[in-house]
């Protein structure tokens, strides 16, 4: 037989064998159907009480305020917190850092690294006019609490504080110090959380873990998934605004020259969009996410994602083109959002600008991304400058004991729920805690459906009454059983 043919047949045979092994493995790793019988539960009385408290918090319109601005609306919210969580204010150390709250609950051994549960008091404006309920009504209807901040993220602050309040009522003392942080301007990156960071640094306090909003308990994380997933953010991409400026001598529109500022900017934008300059890379956290969720997928996806040892090159190739969400997981993304030029329709601008919002990936920092775009812009005689920006955060170690403990709590409180660490494409306050902890986890243990997720920063924001009640019980379990 021809030696070349023998080699070809051997390669084909090996490939067939690998496919058979992958298929068998895909069958064996299939998860059992979800069983919520052991999940945390609440009484109707508790659910009603919780809903009323969150409603009261929503009714205070705490739209983000910069650190130098008027914080009076946040002190109105603090009145609600004092009324609803009296033991926290009576028994614990409540630090008011320009309306940013940092609460300390002394544990049995304060020499141990502390725990931190985070959230933010502020919300984005409710400018949309198609709300079914008034945006700051806090209406309780249809098993849901409605209003701006219901999901992002007063539900998180409420559930954390309610869990601590109930544990105080029960006379419980944590093994180590526990902190609650609630900032006032997370939505605008206003720096409020930095006051808490500086407080902790000044006291020489290290954190075993900081847990903030970010991931949640979600349905349909991928098509064909058989259960809901506890999505835990291990890191978050960077964010930056870059301004591109094209200059000219200006002039009257009746005698226009070629290559005016907007024409060059249009060429630049077209070049970047036609030839995406950023590289895709499958990070260890994204690869781990696939291994965690694979057992819960239908066979075709389970066959591929459950065998990354074989299909990683294929997945890496497909991720950037499947959908915007999958592309954002593996590469730096960009979008041009703002432009400005002449103040009159018949005047050629002497200077035209366009702003791009970019989200640097974990394998290309802000400086690298900026240099790439700056070189392309220079081809069209366009200047570039960073207005604001930061690179991607650090990523919590997949072997972290705190991540493993959170996974244990998910398995014990929410049987059948898929535990799915991942990396976030959006930002949170949690990354600011990196100077005082190696474990930044982004997870709110509250179930959110696709409509609720789509309402983030949009109209008709809401959260389920039963879901926030289970969130309270989850936090209680997490605190009571830590160590």
N, C-alpha and C positions, 0 to 999 in steps of 0.2 A: 504493500500500500504506500502511496505517496506520503513522504514524511510531513509535508505541509498540511495534507488532509488530516493526518493523524493529530497534528497540533490543533487544528481547527475543531475537530470532533472532541478532543480532550477539553478544550476551552468551553465548548458548548455543553459538554457533560457536567463540567464543574459548575457552570452557571445554572444549569437545571437543578443540580444538587443544592446549590445555595438557595434557589427559589423554593424548593421543597422544604428545606430547613426553616426558611422564613415563614412559609405558610403554616407549618406545624407550630412554630412559636406563636404566631398570631392567634391560632386556635387556643393554645394553652394559656395565654395571658388574659383572655377575656374575663372581665370583671363580672361578679354576680350582680343581679338586678338591685337597684337601690332599695333600701329598707329604712324608712324613717321611724320605725316603731320605737327605737331607742333614743330618738332625738330629744333635745331639751324641750320642755313643755311649760306652759303658763296657764294660769286660771283666767277666765273671762274678766274677773275683777282686776287682775294685774294688767291685762291688756288695755282695759279702759283707762286705768290710772296712768299708764305709760303714754297712751295716746294723748291724754289731756295735757300732760307735762310737755311733750314735744310740740303740741299745738301752741301752747303758751310761748314757747321759745321762738316758734316761727312767726308769731304775731309781732315780734319786735324786729323791725326792718333793718338789720345790721349790715347794710351795704358797706363794702370795704372802705376803710379810711387809712390814709398814709400815716406814718408815725407822727408827723407834725400837725395832723389835722384834728378836727373836733371829734373826740371819742365819746361824747355824751350818750349817743344811742347805745353804745356797748354797756354803759353803766345802767341803762334801763334793763338790758338783758341780765345783768348781774343781780338786779333786784329779783327777777324771776328765779334765777339760780339759787339765791339765798332762801327764797320761799319754798322751793321744791326740794332742795337738798340741804336742809338745816344742819344735819350732823356733820357734813363736810366742813361747813363754815364754823361750826362750834368746836369740833374736835381736832381738825387738821390745820396745818400751817398753810394759809392761803396768801400767796404773794401776788400783789397787783403790780404788774410791770407796765405801766401806762395802758391799762385796760387789758393787756395780755395776761392771762392767768396761768400761774404755775403753782400747783397744790402739792404739798409733800405729806405723805402718810408714813410716819415712822414705823419701821418694821422691827422684828425681834433682834436682828443683827444688822445695824446700819453700816458695818464695815464691808459688807458685801456690795457688789455692784448693784445699783438700783434698777427698777423697772420703770418704764415710761409709756403711758398711753396718751396719744395725741389726737387733736382735732382742731378745727378752727371755727370761731364764732361768726366770721364774716361770710357774706354771700355776694354773688354778682347781682347787678341791677336786674329788675324785672321789666324790661322795656317792651317786651312782646305784647301785642294787643289781643291775642287769641286764647287767653287763659279761660278755662272752664270754671275755675274758682278764682276768686281774687288772690293775687300772688302772695299776699301776706295775711290771708284769712286764717290759715291753720285749720281749715274745715276738715272735719272727720266725717267721711261719707264713703259708702261702698267698701268698707274694710280698709280704707287708706286715709292717711293724713296728707292733706294737700297744701302746697305752698313753697315759696322759694326757700331753699335750705333744708327741705324735708329729707332730701337724699344727700346733698352736698353742702355742708356735711354735719348739720345739727343732729341728725340721727346718730352719728358716731359719738359726738360729744355727749348727747343725752344718755346713750347706752353705757358708756364708760362711767359717767358720773352716777347713774342710777345703780350700777353694779357695786360701786364703792359705798354708796349710801346704804344699800341693803346689807352689805357685809359689816358695816359699822353698827347697824341695828342688831345684827346677830352677835356682836361682840368679837368679831374675828380680827386678828392681827396678822399681817403678812409676814413671811419669813425675812424679807428684806424691805428696804424703803421702796415705796411706790409713788410715782409722780403722775399728775394729770396736767397736760399742757393744752391751752386753748388760746390760739392767737387771733389777731383782729384783722389781718390783711394778707392772708395766704393767697387770695384770689388775684391780687395785684403784685405779689412778690414784694410786699412793703417792708419786710424786715422785722415784723413784730416778734416772730419766733426767735430771732437772734437774741432778744433780751433774755429769753429763757436759756439759750445756749450759754450766753455770757454768765448768767447766774450760776449755772451748773459748773462751768469752768472755774469761776472765782471760788467756789466752795470745794473745788477739787473732787467733784463727783463724777464717777464713771458709771455708765449704764450698761447693764447686761443686754438690754434690748430696748429699742424705741419702736413702738407700733403705732402706725398712723393710718389714715384713710388711704385708698388706692384701689386695691382689689376688693372684691366682695364675693358673695355666693351668687353665682350667675348660671343661667341656663344657656345652652347652645353655644358654648365657647368655640366649638367647631361643628360643622354640619354632621349630622348622624350621631351625635353624642347621646348616650343613653341616660345620662343623669346630669345633675347640676354639679358645679365645680366651685371649690374654694380657691379663688385666684389670689395668690400672694405675691405682691411685687417685691422683688429682691433689689431692684435698682431702677433708675429712671434716666431717660435720655436727657441730653442737654437741651437748652433753648437759647436762641439768639435772634436779634433783629439786626439786619445788615442793610445799610443804605448805599445805593448806587447812584452816582451823580454824573450826568452828562452835561457839558458846558458848551456854549457857543457865543457868538457875538450878538445874538438876538436879531431883531429886525422886524420889518412889516411883513405880514403874511401874503401880501400881494406879489412879492418877489422872493419866494423862498429858495434858499440854496439846497443842495443835496446833503444828506446825512445830518439832518437837524437832530437835536437832543433826543426827542421821542423816537425818531426813526432808529437811532443807534441803540436806544434802550430796548426797542421792540426786537431788533436783531439779536441782542444779548439774551433776552428772555427766551426767544425762539431757539437759540443755540443750546441753552441750558436744558430746556424742556425736551428738545429732540435728542440730545446726547447727554443723558443723565451722568454727571461726572463723579458720582459717589459709588464706592464699592460696597457690595453686599457681603455679609459674613454672618454665618450662623453661630451665635454666641453659645457658650456652655449652658447658660440659663435657659435659653430658648430650646436647645436640644433636650435639656432635662424636662422642660414642660411637656414636650412630645412624649417622652418616656412615661411620665406620670399619667397623662390622659389617654394614651394609646389603648389600655385595656377597656376603656369605656366607649370606644368608637365602634361603628359598624365595620364589617370585615375589610372592605377595600382600604379604608384609611388606617385601620389597625394593622393591616398587612404591611403598609409602607412605614407609618410612624412608629410602629412597634419594633421595627428592624432598621434603626438608623445606622447600625454597623454596616448595612448593605446599601441603603438608599439615601444616605446623607448627601452625596453629590447631587442626586436628582432633586431632593427637597431644597437644597441650597440654590439650585437653578430655578426652581419654580416659585419659591417664596416671593421674590421681587415682582413677579408678574401676575400672581393670582388675584390679589386685591390690595387696595390701599392699606388695609390693616396689617396684612402679612408683610407687605413691603416695609412698613414702618418698623417692624420687629427686627429687620436684618440690615437696614442701611439708614444713613442720614437722609432725612426728607427735607423738602423746601417748598415754599409756596410764596408767590409774590402777592402782597396784600394791600399795599398803599402806593399811590403815585401823586406827584404834584408837579406843576409846571407854570405856565403863564397865567396871569390873573385876568387876561382878556382874550376873547376868541380870535382876535385878528393880530395877535402879537406872538412872534416866535420866541419861545422862552430862552433866556440867556443861560438858564440852568433848569434842568428837569431831573427829578429824582424818582426812584422806585425803591420800596422797602421789601425785603424778603424775610420771612420768618423761617428759620431753619431749626431742625432738631438733630444736633450732632449725635451720632451713634456711639456705641461703646468702644469701637475699634478705630474711630477717627475723631480726634478731639476738635474743639472749636477752632483752634489755630490752624489745624490742617484743613478743615473745611473752608475756612475763610481764605486761605492762600489759594485753594483750588478755584474758588469763585473769582477772586481778585485777578488771577491770571487770565481767565476767560473774559472778564470785564475789560481788561486792558486792551484786548484785541479790538474793541469798539470805542477806544478812547474814553472809557468810563472809569471813574474813581470809585473806590469801595472803602467803607469804614464800618466798624462794629459800633452800633448804638448801645446795645446791652447784650450780654451773653455769658454763658457758662457751659462748660463741657458736661458730658454725662457723669452721673454720680458713680461712686464705688458700688460694687455689687456684693451683696451678702453671700458668704460662702455657702455653697449647697450642702456642705457637711456641718454647718453650724448647729450646735446643740439647741439653740433657741428656735431655729427653723424646724428641727425635728420635734421639739416639744409642741410647737403650734400644730404641726401635722398630727401629733398624737391627740391633741384636744379636738381637732376636726373629726378624726376617726371615732372618738368616743362620744362626742356630742351629736355628730351628724352622720350616723352609719350610712354607708353607701355613697357619701359625697366624695367626689374626686378631689384630691389635694393637688393643686397645680401651681407651683412656683413659676413665675414668669418675670419679664422685664417690662416696665411701663413706658409708654410713649408720651405720657403727660407728666406734669410735675406736682410735687407735694412739699410740705414743710419738712418732711422726714429727712431729706438729704442734708438739711442744715445741722442735723444731730451727729453727722459723721465725726466731728472732732471729739465727741464724748462716748462714742460707741462703735463697735465693729458690726453690730447687728441692727440694721434698719429694715424693718418689715412693714409692708403696706397692705393692710387687710382690715376690712370692716366685716364682722361676722353677721351680716344682714343680707337676706336674699333680695336680689333686684332682677326684675325681668327686662326684656329688651325695650319695652316702652319706657320704663323708668330710667334706664341707662341713656336712652335717646333724649330724654327730657333734661339731662344735665346741661345747665346754662341755657335752657330753652323754656318754652311754655309748658305748663301742666306738670311741674315737678311734684312727685308724690312718693310715699313709701308705705308699705303694708303694715297695718297695726300688729298682726300676729308676728310679722317678721322682726320688727324692732323688739318685741317682747323676747323672742328667742335670742336676739343679739345681747340683751341684758344678761340672760342666763349663761350665755357663752362666756362673756367677760368675767362673770362671777366664777365660773369653773376654771378659767385660765388663771385668775388671780389666786384662788384657793389652793390649786394643785401645783403651782409653780414651786419647784424644788421639793 
